[in-house]
Amino acid sequence: MTTTTNALETFVKKATAVSAKVSEVGSLAEAFAYAVDLCDRKQACQLLVSGCELPLSGQGQALCDEKQTKVIAAPALAKKEFTAFAKLCKDKGFELIDSGMRSRLAGIDIGFTVCDLGIAETGSLVLDSSSEEVRLTTMIAEIHVAVLPKSRLRATSYEAEAEVLERMQGGPNYLAFITGASRTADIERVLALGVHGPLELHILLLEDK
């Protein structure tokens, strides 16, 4: 299915309106480099160690203040792609993981995924999240970097309906619809980002034709 210029423009407009940051890349290698650069520029997320709020010895306080190694999670890449990504991370001193998210519930800096569909009318991403590793990656990372191949962008939800239904045929399955960064206004009706998920959503439109 051909992606029209109008659909791309609508997607960018709608996604940006809900705080997503949209860029274009020419290859997955560029997407990997984007994620690594983003991780390099952000402060490492810290694990809250029990007891750090109490008066501590110098040695104990040093453990609380110790920075964690920056971690990027990319749970659904092919082996060749993961290897290439891992090399970029290693050169920067980061750790790239594709499993074990439950043991990293407060320590993932960047979550990296490749989306199955995009819906222009709402600026939404559709991601097969049947894997728990994928679900956790998109929920607990501080920043979510999502690659959307342009060929998978649909103008409306109606155009995406047949493909969504096809993906739902096999079970158990879990399709996530992601629109912008995590947000809530539950706390005194003040909009807050990152309460129930990533603080930032970066969408990389991949030229795959």
C-alpha positions, 0 to 999 in steps of 0.5 A: 500500500502506498503512503501518500504525502498527505498521510505523512504530513497528517501523522507528523502533525498529530503525533507532534500535537501529543508531545511525540518527537518525529524524525526521518531516517534512511536505514535501521543503522541510522535509527540505532545511531539516533538512539545511541546519541539520545542515550549519550545525551541523557542522564542515566536513570538511577535505581532507588536503593532502599535506605538511601533516604537515611543518614549513611556512612560515607561508603554507604552514601557512595553506593547510593550516589553511584551512577548506573550503566546506561541501558538500552532495551531492544527485545525484538530485533533480528540477531544481525541487527541486534549485533550491529546495535550492540557494537554501537552501544559497547563503543559508548559504554552502554549495555544493550539487552533483549531480555530480562526486563523484569529485573530492570524495572527501574533501570532502562534508559531507552526502549527501542522498537520497530512498529507494525503499523501507524495511523495518520489520523491520530498519530498513533503507533500499533505494536505487536506486544504479545511478548512480555519483553516488548510490553515492559520495554515500552512501559518502563523505559524513560524514553521510547524510540519507535521506528515506523517504516513509512510503508506501514503508515495508514491514513485512517484506522479503517484502512488499518482494520483488516491488518489489525484483525489479521494480527488478532487471529492468532492467540494469545495476542496483545496489540498496543496502540501508542499515541504520544508520551505517557500522560495523566491529569489525575493529580489535581488535574495537572497534566503530567508526562511519564507517570504511567510510562516513558517520559518521551516518545521519539518516532523515527519514520523509516524510508523503506521503499 
